[in-house]
Amino acid sequence: MDQVEETGEEIIITKRNRTVAKLGPVRGEALRPFVGRSRGVISVSRDDLIAPVGENWEVDADL
């Protein structure tokens, strides 16, 4: 992988002399860091997530 990143050349991966995969460089879009990747997509509630919501669900009706 380091060689592909450095040279930009594709590598063909074989198994028993048969091509099984190609490893190539990522072109175009730059990779975003993992931390913060979902910023603006996911929102986190500041409410108490385990407090009762005051709604009866169908599963609770028989209790």
Secondary structure by P-SEA (a helix, b strand, c coil): ccccccccbbbbbbccccccbbbbcccccccccccccccccbbbbcccccccccccccccccc
